Amino acid sequence: MNEHHGLLEPFIGQWIPWLYAESKYWTIFGLLGNAMFSSRFLIQWLHSEKHKRIIVPSIFWYLSFWGSIISLIYALHVDKLPIILGFLFLPIVYFRNLVLLKGASKN
């Protein structure tokens, strides 16, 4: 087995060993999260251009949430504290925005 000296692996690697297994699929997974997270800006820009004003469509928040979840999981796989902290709280903020969005659509 590959020696890994990350922050979390010594604590949770025994319970979730697949999280630290090296595979090309992890790279694909990380790229997927990055693509989802980054695409939200392109979609927001295109919506704004279409309507000739700044618009944040609901898909922006879904891409933000799921892109940050996938990126957080990938950050845990990479097991580097700056990357983990960069994504740790984002899903909470984006989930809250989705809750607010759902509440606003009921009114």
PEJO-V41689 format. One line per field, one symbol per residue. phi: phi as a letter, one per 30 degrees, with the letter a starting at -180 (. if undefined). psi: psi as a letter, one per 30 degrees, with the letter a starting at -180 (. if undefined). burial: + if it has 24 or more other C-alpha atoms within 12 Angstrom, else -. Layout:
# PEJO-V41689
phi = ???
psi = ???
burial = ???
This chain:
# PEJO-V41689
phi = .ddbbddceeccddcbdddcddadddddddddddddddddddddddddddchadbcdddeddddddddddddddddddicedddddceceedddddddddddddddd
psi = kkkkhaefefefeffifffgkklffeeeeeeeeeeeeefeeeeeeeeeeefhlkkjlefeeeeeeeeeeeeeeeeeeehkeeeeeffefeeeeeeeeeeeeeeeff.
burial = --------+---------++--------++-+++-++--++-++-----------++++++++++++++++++++++++----+--++-++--++-++---------
